[in-house]
Amino acid sequence: MYKSGDGESGGQLPTAFALSQNYPNPFNPVTEIGFSLPSASEVRLEVYNIAGQKVTTLVNSPMDAGEHQIQWDGKVDGGESVATGIYFYRLQAGDFVETKKMLLLK
């Protein structure tokens, strides 16, 4: 699930890459992950479990500069719901890489 801003709301593009804390956190059943791109970039946003195994890829495509919001519904690529627990989301955009933690409570 994807929705994106185009950076037009304030008339200015972000000045740096940034990954925001997901909201809500803890979440059930859906959370939103925000990030900023100061320039168009190839973006990869993935979710991992506590064991470091990839659960799903939320984004794997070029994206325009601006503010972006991605929703995750707590499901793996195959559509099954994941278990309660700690998950990590990792954003890679160009040379920028950042990882943050989130908690799913059922």
Secondary structure, DSSP 8 states (H G I E B T S, - for coil): -EEE--S-SSS---SS-EE---BSSSBSS-EEEEEEESS-EEEEEEEEETTS-EEEEEEEEEE-SEEEEEEE-SB-TTS-B--SEEEEEEEEETTEEEEEEEEE--
